Amino acid sequence: MLQTEILKSLQQLPEPLQQEVLHYVEFLKARYAQTPSEEKPKKRGALGSWKGKIIMSDDFDAPLEDFRDYM
């Protein structure tokens, strides 16, 4: 049903506009064409997966000497 309506509407357009519709359809096909591996969402790290890999110094929140004049 939808394809019939699309074809009827397309036939009523002048040829240059039909060409534009064709270009748009090709654009959509290229944009949304995906291989099966691309369809799967990428895995995110689980909670706590960075534990022990990042180390902060004990004085991390201490004021910096360079900014003493501005505080």
C-alpha positions as CSV (number, residue, x, y, z in Angstrom):
1,M,0.0,0.0,0.0
2,L,2.7,2.4,1.0
3,Q,4.8,1.6,-2.1
4,T,1.8,2.2,-4.4
5,E,1.3,5.6,-2.8
6,I,5.0,6.5,-3.2
7,L,5.0,5.4,-6.9
8,K,1.8,7.4,-7.6
9,S,3.3,10.5,-6.0
10,L,6.6,10.0,-7.8
11,Q,5.0,9.7,-11.2
12,Q,3.3,13.1,-10.7
13,L,6.7,14.8,-10.2
14,P,8.7,16.2,-13.1
15,E,11.7,14.2,-14.1
16,P,14.3,16.5,-12.4
17,L,12.5,16.1,-9.1
18,Q,12.3,12.3,-9.6
19,Q,16.1,12.3,-10.0
20,E,16.3,14.2,-6.7
21,V,14.1,11.5,-5.0
22,L,16.4,8.8,-6.4
23,H,19.5,10.5,-5.0
24,Y,17.8,10.8,-1.6
25,V,16.8,7.1,-1.6
26,E,20.4,6.2,-2.5
27,F,21.6,8.4,0.3
28,L,19.3,6.8,2.8
29,K,20.3,3.3,1.7
30,A,24.0,4.1,2.1
31,R,23.5,5.9,5.5
32,Y,21.5,3.1,7.1
33,A,23.2,0.1,5.5
34,Q,25.0,-1.7,8.3
35,T,26.9,-4.9,8.5
36,P,25.8,-7.3,11.3
37,S,28.9,-6.4,13.4
38,E,28.0,-2.7,13.3
39,E,24.4,-3.3,14.5
40,K,25.5,-4.5,17.9
41,P,26.0,-1.7,20.4
42,K,29.5,-1.4,21.8
43,K,30.1,-2.8,25.2
44,R,30.7,-0.4,28.0
45,G,32.9,-1.1,31.0
46,A,31.2,-2.5,34.0
47,L,31.0,-0.5,37.2
48,G,34.3,-0.6,39.0
49,S,36.2,-1.8,36.0
50,W,38.8,1.0,36.5
51,K,39.3,0.3,40.2
52,G,43.0,0.2,41.0
53,K,44.0,1.6,37.6
54,I,43.7,5.3,38.5
55,I,45.7,6.7,41.5
56,M,45.2,10.2,42.9
57,S,47.7,11.8,45.2
58,D,46.5,12.5,48.8
59,D,46.9,16.3,48.3
60,F,44.8,16.3,45.1
61,D,42.3,18.9,46.5
62,A,45.0,21.1,48.1
63,P,45.3,24.6,46.7
64,L,48.1,25.0,44.1
65,E,51.0,27.4,44.7
66,D,50.5,29.0,41.3
67,F,47.0,30.2,42.1
68,R,47.7,31.5,45.7
69,D,47.5,35.1,44.5
70,Y,44.0,34.6,43.0
71,M,42.5,33.0,46.1
